[in-house]
Each structure stands twice: as structure tokens, then as C-alpha cells.
Amino acid sequence: MHYVKAKGILSAGNGMNLYRGCSHGCIYCDSRSDCYHMEHAFEDIEIKENAIELLESTLKRKRNKCMIGTGSMTDPYIPAELEIGNVRKALELIDRYGFGATLITKSTRVLKDIDLLRSINEKTKCVIQMTLTTFDEALCRKIEPNVSTTRERFEALIRLRKAGIPVVVWLTPILPFINDTEENLNGILDYCIEAGVSGIICFGMGVTLREGSREHFYDCLDRDFPGMKEKYIRTFGNSYVAGSPDNDRLMKIFHRRCGENGILHDNDKIFAYLSEFEDKRAGEQLSWF
């Protein structure tokens, strides 16, 4: 870990990254891409030492309440959070100043803050977004080695829903020739249905690969899936999108099962819901779900 002084904390879209870099080790991680200009080793977590002070100052000055998001670049619940505690401190400020929150994570550590998540959601809106990609636990350990397993995340989703906190699942990425199977898709959907998730974001069956992330992904394929790198190169070359050859059939299953079980599967509507601030004390509440 290393520390830096940040100049700002919220993006134009009210997103924040309290940390940069990650130790979860997911083989497909797009945040490793060169386009993000990370100038340190990805596993050397960068901590914004003044993040909480910047956040409080920013929230105090904001004229209009809004949703505050985190997790798009770095999972907020990496192991460093247990030591630093910036996510919890940020949630305390969001709660105190009456803002909404949405977090994207693959970690059951989110449950340690369930009291704050519930408090925010009672007044405004708090949505937890959980990524699920791989139903088989052994395969999950290969693809996402240092994070909560899919089964553990499923159990966390149940606890969050029982606490009244809406949950959305990211069904992405699905890796061609590795987990782009009907069995894997149905296993994840079974979990989502049982957990009562509100919506599932899915851009199709496949993975995106950019300079920087592609090299890491291929190194991991060489290590864990002998011969798979060569198959990717033959099939996709240097394409940004490596789409599953079985995409159309699997997406039909996805949309059919979501529709049958009342799970929102329109990405645009889900993103609109995630970004729309609600004041429940004033009777405001969206009804997408």
C-alpha cells in the first residue's frame, strides 16, 4: 500500500474511488488496462489519505442531493478496507448528509456495513451491486482467486435483501470457452431468483480485452487453462470484444428466465434507477422494481 494526496474525490457523475488498484486477482480485470494510466503496480493499493476530508467538504457544498457511487474501478471492499476503513467512513458521511449510495462489489465484507446501508436506504436509497460470473466454485477460484466465492456472494445477497436493501447483479464478464455454458448461466440465474435480486445487468456473453488487461488475462490463461490463449488469439485476434459463439442462444435463455421471474433485465432502466436520487421521507420512490 502507498498513500497519495488527492485533489478531488467525486467525478462529474458523482462516482468515487477511495482506493486505486486491487488485490482480488480476477483474471479478466479491465481496470488493469493501459488507458487508465495507473503508474504503480496494480496490487500496490493506492490510498487517498485525504479522501474522507474531501468527501465531507464536497457533500457539505452540494446544493442538490444525489446518488454517490463507488466500485466501478476498484472494489471498495478489498482487504485494505479492513485496516483503513475509508468505505465505512464515507458511508457514515453519506448517511449523515442525506445522500443516496450504490456500491459495486464481489466481497461479502459489504455485510460489515449493513447497519449503515440500511440506515441510508430507509431515508433515501442504497443499492448494492454484486458481480456474479461463475457458478462452479472450483472454477470461480481460478477466475476470481482472492475474492468471496459465488456461493458466498449469493448468501450475502440474501442477507442484504432480508435487510430491505435492493440488490442488482452484474452478469459479466462471461469468458468464451470457459464459463459460457447453459449450466453456468442457469446456475447463476437460480441464485439470483432465490436471492430475490431486483435486476441483472448483462451486456452479452463475452469479455472485453484492452492493452494491459489482455496481456494479464493471457498470462493467467497460460497458467490455469493450457492452450486457451492460443484459442483466443485464433478466434478473436486483437479484437476489443471477445464474444461467445453461443451468445445468441444464451441471451435468449437469460431474457426468458428474467422475464418469467420478474427480474428487470433492461440495462438502461436499471442504470436510470441506480442514478436517480429518492427522498423517501418526502414520498419519492421509483417503481422500476
LINVENVEN-V399312 format. One record per helix or strand. SS is the DSSP state (2 for helix, 1 for strand). FROM is the first residue (numbers start at 1). TO is the last residue. If there is no record, write none. Layout:
SS,FROM,TO / SS,FROM,TO
This chain:
1,2,4 / 1,15,16 / 1,19,20 / 1,26,26 / 2,30,32 / 2,34,36 / 1,46,48 / 2,51,61 / 1,67,70 / 2,80,84 / 2,86,96 / 1,100,105 / 2,108,123 / 1,126,131 / 2,137,143 / 1,144,144 / 2,150,162 / 1,166,170 / 2,182,195 / 1,199,201 / 1,206,208 / 2,213,224 / 2,228,236 / 1,241,243 / 2,247,260 / 1,264,264 / 2,267,275 / 2,280,282
